[in-house]
Amino acid sequence: MEPWGRIGIGVLELIASVLLLINRTAWLAAMLALGLMAGAIGMHLTILGIEVLGDGGYLFSLALTVAVCSTIVLIFNRANILKVVATLLGSRNLL
């Protein structure tokens, strides 16, 4: 993955952080962040190990924290998500 994978993931994380600052797109940022953190957690559990370069599992705990916070943002914004899904499907029955 080096170096382009790391740079690409960093750009996606930056996009997620900017979208999180905008109230209308917070749910989209949470989805993006949750997807990124699912990948990070998966890498820690399979290839990297929980402790990387003697960090005591700090990066792994940060990934878990972001995943939990993203899930909370998604729960709080579920009405907005349902509106978008209903609009995309052309139906109001989901609301």
Residue, then its C-alpha position, 0 to 999 in steps of 0.5 A: m500500500e505504500p505510499w499511495g494507499r496511505i496517502g489515499i486513505g489520509v485524503l479520505e479521512l480529511i474529506a470525512s473530517v470536513l464533511l463532519l463539520i457540516n451539519r447536513t453531511a455529518w451522516l455521510a462523514a460518519m458512514l465514510a469514517l465507519g468504513l475507513m475504521a472498519g478497514a483499519i480495525g480489520m488490518h489490526l486484527t489480521i496483519l498488523g496486530i493490535e500493538v504496532l511498533g510498541d504503541g501499546g495498542y493506541l492506534f487500535s483504540l483510536a480506530l475503535t473510538v472513531a468507529v463507535c463515535s461514527t455509529i453514534v452520529l449515524i444513529f442520531n441522523r437516521a431520519n436524514i439517512l432515511k429521507v435520502v434513501a427514500t428520495l433515491l428510491g423514489s418512495r416515501n414509504l420508508l418514512 
